Amino acid sequence: MKKTAILLCCSFIWIACSKDGHTGLPYCINRAIRQLQQNNNCRPGGSFVKEYSFQQQTVYEVTDCDETADGTRTIISGHCEVLGYLGGIAGNGRINGESFDKAVYIRTVWSN
């Protein structure tokens, strides 16, 4: 029974930490990074994932290489919920009714 439990734990860890995965990040953020890495038409630094503390939780800003006026930045919770979008034509700067200027930058998780 103990061997089975250990094997299951190791299997889950192996699946969660894929070869190109970033340890400690939610699955959806690793998936977003893999998708961003496939875009070869982006200028260096044009796409990135940044980690913030906002509204008492860890959130991630995912920015793809869309450099048009209506390009938006997606804000995703640590539980893989899309909380909202920043920027765009309207220049939205609020998530859940609160200015994202109040977010505390933690680190850049990935950048091209």
Secondary structure by P-SEA (a helix, b strand, c coil): caaaaaaaaaaaaaaaccccccccccaaaaaaaaaaaacccccccccbbbbbbcccbbbbbbbcccccccbbbbbbcccccccccccccccccccccccccccccccccccc
